[in-house]
């Protein structure tokens, strides 16, 4: 799967390697004359490879779209309280999606439950948490961040050196 973007009009494509066929499953985008956002849509394959999930903005709202390759239908749901999804990956069992998303001007990690259409915020601080990936049978998440230590601060705690532009790799244990 891949996305093309021409002058703000995006298209989502799936290429079937065995049949050597290209199929457009979605198109959309902003009106011409606006600044083009090349970060959308964000794509994530279900571990069964039978479902492609993509995140878009629709009328100022963040929306999750789940496209089934079997029946060629898309299920759409709003992602409440999130402004933008930056990255996403399914867990090994396909029940959860780890998201790097913007909420109230902060980029944090969220664990989205597919069957319940609910999300749990995992980090909540001024640091940018990006590129999350499940590891160790989806019990932990590895991600890049510009945070300045390996301990998640308590909500409202003031951080020193908050404008660090370097990113390091961190691991978050989902069971703790």
Secondary structure, 3 states (H helix, E strand, C coil): CEEEEECCEEEEEEEECCCCEEEEEEEEECCCCCCCCCCCCEEEECCCCCEEEEEEEECCEEEEEEEECCCCCEEEEECCCCCEEEEEEECCCCCEEEEEEEECCEEEEEEEECCCCEEEECCCCCCCEEEEEEECCCCEEEEEECCCCCCCCCCCCCCCCCCCCCCEEEEEECCC
